[in-house]
Amino acid sequence: MKKRKAKEHLLAGVFILPALIAFCIFMFWPLIRTIYLSFFDWNMIKPVKEFVGLQNYIDLFKDEVTYKILGNTVIYIAILLVLNFVAPYVVSFLLTFIIKKGKSFYKTAFFLPSVISLVVGSVLYVWILNPISGPVAIILKNFGMQLPTWSKTDGLVIVILSLITSWKVFGYNFIIVLGGVMGVSQEVIEAAKIDNISDFKIFTQIVLPMSSATGVYVLIMTIIQGLQYVYTPITVVTQGGPNNASSNLIYQSYHEAFTLYQTGDASALSVITMALFIVLLLLEFKFVEKGVYYEN
Amino acid sequence: MKRKLRRLSAVLLAASMVMTGCGATESSGKATTTTIAKNETAKSETIKSDEKITIEYWHCNAEAQGGAAVEELVSKFNEENDHIEVIAKYNPDMYAGLMKNLQAEVAVGNTPAVVQIGWSYLEYFSNNFSYLTPQDAIAKYDAENSTYLTDNFLPNILNLAVNTAGEQVGIPYSLSSPVLYYNVDLFREAGLSEEGPQTWEQVYEYSKIINEKTGKYGCYIEDDNWGAQALLESNGAQFIATDEAGNMYTDIASEGGIEAMQMWADMIAEGLIPHVTWDEGCQAFNAGEVAMLYTTIARRASVQSTAQFEAAAVNSPVWEGKERVIPAGGCMLAITAQEEEEQAAAWEFMKYLYSIEGMATWTIGTGYVPPRKDVADSPEGLKSFLEENEMMKAATTQMDGVVSWASFPGDAGLEIDQILSDTQDQILGGSITAKDGLAAAQDKINALLGN
């Protein structure tokens, strides 16, 4: 009996190994390396890395740009949550329990944009939303309105870049949430409807709690993946401008490392970013995970 | 069944051991030796096949931006000689992208033979990479042509590739300068001279008239450090100046610099010119929504092929009563090959690229201005091309005003570029006046330059 168990353990280990190795090489090793580099002043080429202790971190906290970028990151998260978490949820609910006709058409239509590359999408949007000569600007002009020069306007630039990103993320999140919402038993909903419960209440008090396992996954992915996806339109459209108004933590780390070649500053910023995400995850475990309903 | 499983797990285990093994060598800094070994095997293979030496040429020219010309030049060179095989490698995202890739490649101990280095990376490249200067290459591999550089290039052009330490790092290859494109149809509609404006004061005035008469924007001015340098330095500011003691400092917040920058910001605030990104600005000009476009001559082909109106180009405008000062855009070629054989091959390839025919192919394919003497007037060169292409004249007739694109020395060089572009965003966005913005930037930059 014992022998068999040991064998099972070994086998399990063997099966995990390939994934574990990949993780070690591509996740854990770079992670350790990043932490290590954050204590040095280096530009990736100089033969000598100069040890500077915590100086890179101190510089970051002294720099007002860091706070601006932190603020931007929070705004990005808020907008992305509305566009890619709340909206897919509502749409899924409508599609599953309210709308009766053309369901498969909507599913395809919502999902389709997410197969197109984000770079292509960004370039397309630069043209569509060109504030002077783009089709949207021309249509608005006919109504006597003007499209603001969003690419150079603080705040607005974040909204538009988030919209471009949503083009990609919305469809994917929508399909997953839809799966969760469709898993809610039809009988419960029918029963509620017979009792004359409003759609809003059905949504908030039945569908949301019963699909919360999927919901939490999408919530986390929206935040983490969303910030990574936003990177592409930032690179293509604004390069973080105007005056860092569209940069976020992830773009800024990249910018420090590969445009300014300040490996130390970039690593320190990455480490801080990681710390922030860990805090977010802990909060999530503490407050959200508890209330999650797992069917099995 | 069990045996099968066991066998399977053994295979898996073995495979994973190999994988970890690889990972360990890669990460413990032995990558250099691996690549050298790779190079050697590659070489011994090439020696077997006709003893050809293979070198890499790194460029930034996408298919539509001269990539076809690169292919043409490289394949012609490969056909015409029997001992060198050049492989052209395209690097996306222009000179910044190439710099990133070079950085990564050198970090693992690998280098291409010939690379395009953008002007703004002159200092960074020469401070951080090992390269062979063109004069050294000539001395080593082409001694009978010792005056090649001075024979074929104008001194102010050669000077573009000299770093602050006084070393000739490479040879100018792609040369561009800013010109003013304009929409002749819109000019006509607004009742303006079809000759185009000569001064920035006129650009301002014309923009007002165009805005009034046609409701369109007057002008889009390329809003990066390059465009700013042309505008400010033509009015007396200096991005990089040197005092008597040889210390470098910046003088962007001089009276002329502030005046130029403030006029630019005013035009935006008055709604005469749009404040958008370069892509958007060029699109808007090509769509006929903006009457003038101030940007690089390298954009000529795109303007000619997309614009649905009659387009023309004039020299970069000057400020009334002042000289024209315009930064060169484009790049130089530098030799990064480390081994003698490769260096010799690299020089031979470079000489081919700088031949009159090579330069002509390059100019026609890209719209850059030839850096070399004799190309413009030679019948094998560009004589007929320039006669047909009126727009090119805007750039070829202003070569005497060309100066280096400011490349700040030292480790903080790239950081200074960032300060400049952030400041520009603030001023043009109207959150700060030109006077305050430039003064603050000047103080920060001078502190970084060690003053």
Interface residues (C-beta under 8 A of the other chain):
Chain A: L10 L11 V14 L17 P18 I21 C24 I25 W29 N43 M44 I45 K46 V126 W127 N130 P131 I132 S133 G134 T149 S151 K152 T153 D154 V237 T238 G241 P242 N243 N244 A245 F258 T259 L260 Y261 Q262
Chain B: L5 S9 L12 L13 A15 S16 M19 T20 G23 S27 A96 K100 Q103 A104 V106 A107 Y124 N128 F129 Y217 P274 H275 V276 T277 D279 E280 Q283 A284 N286 A287 G288 E289 V290 D411 L414 E415 Q418 S421 D422 D425 Q426 L428 G429 S431
